[in-house]
Amino acid sequence: MEHMKKVFLTGATGVMGSHGLKELIAEPGRYDVTLLARDSKKNRKFLAPFIRKGVKVIWGDLLDKKSVAEGVAEADVVLHVGGMVSPAADWYPEKTIRTNVGAMKNIIEAASLRKNEVRIVYIGSVSQYGNREVPNHWGQCGDPLNPALFDAYAYSKTMGERMLMESGLRWWVSLRQTGILHSGLLMKASDPIAFHVPIRGTLEWVTAEDSGRLLERVCRDDVPDSFWRKCYNIGGGAAYRMTNYEFECELLKGMGCPPPEKIFDTKWFATGNFHGFWFADSDCLEDILHFRKGDTPREYFRQMKRELPWYFSLSPLAPAIALRLFMGKVAKTPKLGPRWWLAHDVKDRIEASWGSREAWESIPDWKDMDLSRPSDVNPGVRNLDADGDLDEVQSFQCGLCGHKYSMKRGTRAAGHGCPKCLESRIGLLHHSSIAF
């Protein structure tokens, strides 16, 4: 029988964190759970049932050193899921960087007081890899990390991961999360970031329930020592590898709505400067933690439909033209809507999203667009392990900007590169013609 392990969880009111919390309390006596949550009426209402089951809550903030230190002080495992994510991260980029990077700094500082005892589980993101276009739609941990331009969230997750890897802590792991399937996705349909996603792009999804199981499994005593001090991609496996067009079709079909061709114009979507690909190494994490339920996306979409608020049942009654008018307006939302960029000639966004206005004008309509599925053949996992001591600090010189920098051998092997180039990409936020 495993001893009652003390777990400190951040982000318990979010999608992944809330599902992880449910898994942690599913077996009484296995985990002593402490949460960090912002003190609000909404959070108190949501967490009340868990508190009645013995979960402790520290009402505080990720940027409050005292609150973070209190949670880390007694923990065997820290599940750091919390932080700002999209779409809020897109609307508040500076706040996102300040919150996500600051939170990691506070956790590392608190954990450093007992670095040989506490295990830190960091949730990274597929967005860290940046833009990947067909036929470059397969990848794995160790591929270069190159966040998309203006992507404050990806930048913050990359910075946080690098800080953890360079921290000197003995027990850590970074799990790079992909897109999470959950019913709340449909609530984001009214946000213009839906049009930042290329139609021809690819993504390997994972369900919220599988993500929750993952958080519980990583806390168990039978996780091997060899698991730690590495990075892994979180994916749902072969069944959950879809093109963005296929995903839209399944999602709309599940709601009883017309297909994408009836609702969207192809020129409303960006064709680049986003993220997403299929994980060649997806099963590496599953082989260790066995967190997948094994259902299919179609089954899951049907489940999502049953969980939606009642008014979504009215969607099939809305004519396609009404849905098209609504989504066209969303694509023209000031500041972040692609149609707004075009109407206001926002050159840096136009160049990032399409290459040029001329390239945007040449985007074919639905009948002429290649919507075929790219190769399903998994190229296999390449051995990218660094030779020698992963903690050895080495010196590098960037081949692009000439900047000289130092980094651990293991950090470099995980895909991290020139910090100056990384900062220059996100630095566009501060001099963009639509800076916030």
C-alpha positions in Angstrom: 0.0 0.0 0.0 1.4 3.4 -1.0 1.8 6.0 1.7 -0.5 9.0 1.7 1.3 11.3 -0.7 1.1 15.1 -0.3 0.2 16.8 -3.6 0.2 20.5 -4.2 -1.8 21.4 -7.3 -2.0 24.8 -9.1 -4.7 25.5 -11.7 -7.3 23.3 -10.1 -10.2 25.4 -11.4 -9.1 25.1 -15.1 -9.8 22.3 -17.5 -6.8 20.0 -17.0 -6.4 20.9 -13.3 -10.0 20.2 -12.4 -10.0 16.8 -14.1 -6.7 16.0 -12.3 -8.3 17.0 -9.0 -11.2 14.7 -9.5 -8.8 11.8 -10.2 -6.7 12.6 -7.1 -9.7 12.4 -4.7 -11.2 9.4 -6.4 -9.3 7.0 -4.0 -9.6 8.3 -0.4 -6.4 7.7 1.6 -4.0 7.8 -1.3 -3.4 11.5 -1.6 -3.4 14.5 0.7 -4.3 17.3 -1.7 -3.6 21.0 -1.3 -4.6 23.6 -3.9 -3.6 27.1 -4.7 -6.6 29.1 -6.0 -7.5 32.8 -6.4 -10.1 33.9 -3.9 -13.3 34.6 -5.8 -17.0 33.8 -5.4 -16.8 31.6 -8.5 -13.8 29.6 -7.2 -15.2 29.1 -3.7 -18.4 27.7 -5.2 -16.6 25.4 -7.5 -14.2 24.1 -4.9 -16.7 23.7 -2.1 -17.5 20.1 -2.8 -13.8 19.2 -2.8 -13.1 21.0 0.4 -15.9 19.0 2.1 -14.0 15.9 1.0 -10.8 17.0 2.8 -9.0 19.0 0.1 -7.1 22.0 1.5 -7.1 25.3 -0.3 -4.6 28.1 0.0 -6.4 31.2 -1.2 -3.7 33.1 -3.0 -2.0 33.8 -6.2 0.8 32.3 -8.3 2.7 35.6 -8.0 2.4 35.6 -4.2 5.6 34.0 -3.0 4.2 33.3 0.5 1.2 31.3 -0.9 3.4 29.3 -3.3 6.0 28.6 -0.6 3.3 27.4 1.8 2.0 24.9 -0.8 5.5 23.6 -1.8 6.8 23.4 1.7 5.2 20.0 2.6 4.5 18.6 -0.8 5.9 15.4 -2.2 4.7 16.3 -5.7 4.0 19.7 -7.1 1.6 19.6 -10.1 2.1 23.0 -11.7 -0.8 23.3 -14.1 -1.9 26.8 -13.3 -1.3 30.0 -15.3 -2.8 32.1 -18.0 -3.8 30.3 -21.2 -5.5 31.3 -24.5 -7.7 33.1 -25.3 -7.0 35.3 -22.3 -3.2 35.0 -23.0 -3.8 36.5 -26.5 -5.7 39.5 -25.2 -3.3 40.1 -22.2 0.2 39.1 -23.5 2.3 41.1 -21.0 0.2 39.9 -18.0 0.5 36.3 -19.4 4.3 36.5 -19.4 4.5 38.1 -16.0 2.1 35.5 -14.5 3.5 32.4 -16.1 7.2 33.1 -15.8 6.8 34.6 -12.3 4.9 31.6 -11.1 7.7 29.3 -12.2 10.2 31.5 -10.5 8.3 31.3 -7.2 7.9 27.5 -7.4 11.6 27.0 -8.2 12.6 29.3 -5.3 10.4 27.4 -2.9 11.4 23.9 -4.1 15.1 24.8 -4.0 14.9 24.7 -0.2 14.3 21.0 -0.4 15.4 20.2 -4.0 16.2 16.5 -3.3 12.8 15.7 -1.9 10.0 17.4 -3.9 9.1 16.4 -7.4 8.0 19.2 -9.8 5.6 18.3 -12.7 5.5 21.2 -15.1 2.8 21.4 -17.8 4.3 22.9 -21.0 2.7 23.3 -24.3 2.8 22.1 -27.9 2.8 25.9 -28.8 6.4 25.9 -27.7 7.4 24.3 -31.1 5.8 27.1 -33.1 4.7 26.9 -36.7 4.7 23.5 -38.4 3.2 23.0 -41.9 2.4 20.0 -44.0 4.5 18.0 -44.9 6.5 18.9 -41.7 3.6 17.6 -39.6 5.4 15.0 -37.5 7.6 15.9 -34.6 8.9 15.0 -31.2 10.6 16.2 -28.0 14.0 17.5 -28.9 12.8 19.4 -32.0 13.7 23.1 -31.9 11.4 25.3 -29.8 10.4 28.3 -32.0 7.2 29.9 -30.7 5.0 31.7 -33.2 5.4 35.5 -33.5 3.2 37.4 -31.0 2.5 34.2 -29.0 3.1 35.3 -25.4 1.7 32.1 -24.1 4.2 29.9 -26.0 7.0 32.3 -25.0 6.1 32.1 -21.3 5.8 28.3 -21.3 9.2 28.0 -23.1 10.8 30.4 -20.6 9.2 28.6 -17.6 10.4 25.2 -18.9 14.0 26.4 -19.4 14.1 28.0 -15.9 13.1 24.6 -14.5 15.6 22.7 -16.5 18.4 25.1 -15.5 17.3 25.3 -11.8 19.5 22.5 -10.4 16.5 20.7 -8.9 16.9 17.0 -8.8 13.3 15.8 -9.6 11.4 17.5 -12.4 9.6 16.7 -15.6 8.0 18.8 -18.3 4.9 17.5 -20.0 4.1 19.5 -23.1 0.3 19.5 -23.4 -1.5 19.5 -26.7 -5.1 20.7 -27.5 -7.5 19.4 -24.9 -10.9 18.2 -26.0 -13.7 19.3 -23.6 -17.2 20.8 -24.0 -15.9 24.3 -23.1 -14.2 24.4 -26.5 -17.5 25.4 -28.1 -17.7 28.4 -25.8 -14.6 29.8 -27.5 -16.2 29.9 -30.9 -16.9 33.6 -30.4 -13.2 34.4 -30.0 -11.2 35.5 -33.0 -8.2 33.2 -32.1 -10.3 30.4 -33.7 -9.3 32.0 -37.1 -5.6 32.0 -36.2 -5.6 28.2 -36.8 -4.7 27.2 -40.4 -7.3 25.0 -42.1 -4.5 22.7 -43.4 -2.8 22.4 -40.1 -2.6 19.3 -37.9 -2.9 18.6 -34.2 -2.9 15.5 -32.0 -5.6 16.1 -29.4 -6.1 14.6 -26.0 -9.2 14.4 -23.8 -9.6 16.4 -20.6 -10.3 13.1 -18.8 -7.1 11.5 -20.1 -5.2 14.6 -19.0 -6.7 14.3 -15.5 -5.7 10.7 -15.3 -2.2 11.7 -16.3 -1.9 14.1 -13.4 -2.8 11.4 -10.9 -0.6 8.7 -12.5 2.5 10.9 -12.4 2.1 11.1 -8.6 2.3 7.3 -8.0 5.2 5.6 -6.3 5.7 3.2 -9.2 6.8 6.0 -11.6 10.5 5.0 -12.4 13.4 7.2 -11.6 14.3 7.2 -15.3 11.1 9.1 -16.0 12.4 12.3 -14.4 14.6 15.1 -15.7 13.1 14.8 -19.2 10.4 16.3 -21.5 7.5 14.5 -22.9 4.6 15.3 -25.3 1.1 14.7 -24.1 -1.0 13.3 -26.9 -4.1 11.1 -27.3 -2.4 8.7 -29.8 -3.1 7.8 -33.4 -6.9 8.1 -33.1 -6.7 11.7 -32.0 -4.5 12.9 -34.9 -6.6 15.2 -37.0 -6.2 17.9 -39.5 -7.8 21.2 -38.4 -10.4 20.7 -41.2 -11.3 17.3 -39.9 -11.6 18.6 -36.4 -14.0 21.4 -37.5 -16.1 18.8 -39.4 -16.4 16.5 -36.4 -17.1 19.4 -34.0 -19.9 20.9 -36.2 -21.4 17.5 -37.0 -21.6 16.7 -33.3 -23.6 19.9 -32.8 -25.9 19.2 -35.8 -24.5 22.2 -37.7 -23.6 22.5 -41.4 -20.1 21.7 -42.5 -17.3 24.3 -42.5 -17.8 25.1 -46.2 -21.3 26.5 -45.4 -20.2 28.6 -42.4 -16.6 29.9 -43.1 -14.7 31.6 -45.9 -11.2 30.1 -46.5 -9.7 33.6 -46.4 -10.8 34.2 -42.9 -8.2 31.8 -41.6 -4.4 32.3 -41.2 -2.2 29.9 -43.2 0.8 30.1 -40.9 2.3 31.4 -37.7 0.5 29.0 -35.4 1.4 25.6 -33.9 0.4 22.0 -34.0 1.7 18.7 -35.4 1.4 14.9 -34.8 3.6 13.4 -32.1 5.9 10.7 -33.4 6.8 10.1 -29.7 3.2 10.3 -28.4 3.2 6.8 -27.0 6.4 7.3 -24.9 4.4 8.9 -22.1 1.5 6.4 -22.4 3.9 3.5 -22.1 5.1 4.8 -18.7 1.9 6.2 -17.2 -1.0 4.4 -19.0 -3.4 7.3 -18.8 -5.5 6.9 -21.9 -9.0 5.5 -21.7 -9.0 4.4 -25.3 -12.2 5.9 -26.7 -12.5 7.4 -30.2 -12.8 11.1 -31.0 -16.3 10.4 -32.5 -17.5 8.9 -29.2 -16.0 11.7 -27.3 -17.7 14.4 -29.5 -21.0 12.7 -28.8 -20.2 12.9 -25.1 -19.3 16.6 -25.4 -22.7 17.3 -27.0 -24.5 15.8 -24.0 -22.6 18.0 -21.6 -23.4 21.3 -23.4 -25.9 23.8 -22.1 -29.4 23.4 -23.4 -29.3 26.3 -25.8 -26.7 24.5 -27.9 -29.4 22.1 -28.9 -30.9 24.9 -30.9 -27.9 25.1 -33.2 -29.3 22.9 -35.9 -32.3 25.3 -36.2 -30.0 28.2 -37.1 -29.7 28.6 -40.9 -26.2 28.4 -42.4 -26.3 32.0 -43.5 -27.0 33.2 -40.0 -24.0 31.2 -38.6 -21.8 32.5 -41.5 -22.7 36.1 -40.7 -22.0 35.6 -37.0 -18.6 33.9 -37.6 -17.7 36.5 -40.2 -18.2 39.1 -37.6 -16.0 37.2 -35.1 -13.2 37.0 -37.7 -13.4 40.8 -37.9 -13.0 41.4 -34.1 -10.8 44.5 -33.4 -7.2 43.8 -32.6 -7.2 40.0 -33.0 -9.5 39.2 -35.9 -7.7 38.3 -39.2 -10.3 40.2 -41.2 -9.6 43.3 -39.0 -5.8 43.0 -39.7 -6.6 43.0 -43.4 -9.1 45.9 -43.2 -6.6 48.0 -41.2 -3.5 46.9 -43.2 -1.7 45.6 -40.1 1.5 44.7 -42.0 3.3 42.7 -39.3 0.3 40.5 -38.6 -0.4 40.0 -42.3 3.2 39.0 -43.0 3.2 36.6 -40.0 -0.1 35.0 -40.9 0.1 34.7 -44.7 3.5 35.9 -45.8 2.0 38.9 -47.7 -1.3 40.4 -48.8 -0.7 38.9 -52.2 -0.4 35.4 -50.7 -3.6 36.0 -48.8 -5.4 37.0 -52.0 -4.3 33.8 -53.7 -5.9 31.5 -51.1 -8.3 29.2 -53.0 -11.9 28.8 -52.1 -13.2 25.5 -50.6 -13.8 23.7 -53.9 -10.2 24.3 -55.0 -8.5 23.9 -51.6 -6.4 20.7 -51.0 -8.1 19.2 -47.9 -6.6 15.7 -48.3 -5.2 14.1 -45.2 -1.4 14.2 -45.0 0.7 11.1 -44.5 -0.4 8.9 -41.5 2.9 7.0 -41.5 4.6 7.7 -38.2 8.3 8.2 -39.1 9.3 6.8 -35.7 11.1 8.3 -32.7 14.5 9.7 -33.5 17.2 9.3 -30.8 18.0 12.8 -29.8 19.5 12.1 -26.4 22.6 14.2 -25.7 25.8 12.3 -25.0 27.6 13.0 -21.7 26.5 14.8 -18.6 23.2 16.5 -19.1 24.0 19.1 -16.4 27.2 20.2 -18.0 26.9 23.9 -18.9 28.1 24.5 -22.5 28.7 27.7 -24.5 26.9 28.2 -27.8 26.8 30.9 -30.5 23.6 31.4 -32.4 24.0 30.9 -36.2 21.3 33.5 -36.9 22.1 36.5 -34.7 25.6 35.7 -33.5 24.6 35.9 -29.8 26.7 33.9 -27.4 25.0 32.1 -24.6 25.4 29.3 -22.1 23.0 26.4 -21.4 23.0 22.9 -20.0 23.6 20.1 -22.4 20.2 18.6 -21.5 18.3 21.8 -22.0 19.8 22.2 -25.5 18.9 18.6 -26.3 15.3 19.3 -25.3 15.0 21.9 -28.1 15.9 25.1 -26.4 18.1 27.6 -28.3 19.2 31.2 -28.5 17.4 33.2 -25.8 17.9 36.5 -27.7 16.1 35.1 -30.8 13.3 33.9 -28.6 12.9 37.3 -27.0 13.0 39.1 -30.3 10.0 37.1 -31.6 7.9 38.0 -28.6 9.4 41.5 -28.6 7.2 42.4 -31.6 4.4 42.8 -29.1 5.9 46.0 -27.9 6.3 47.8 -31.2 3.5 46.1 -33.2 1.1 48.5 -34.8 -1.6 46.9 -32.6 0.4 46.6 -29.4 -1.9 46.2 -26.4 
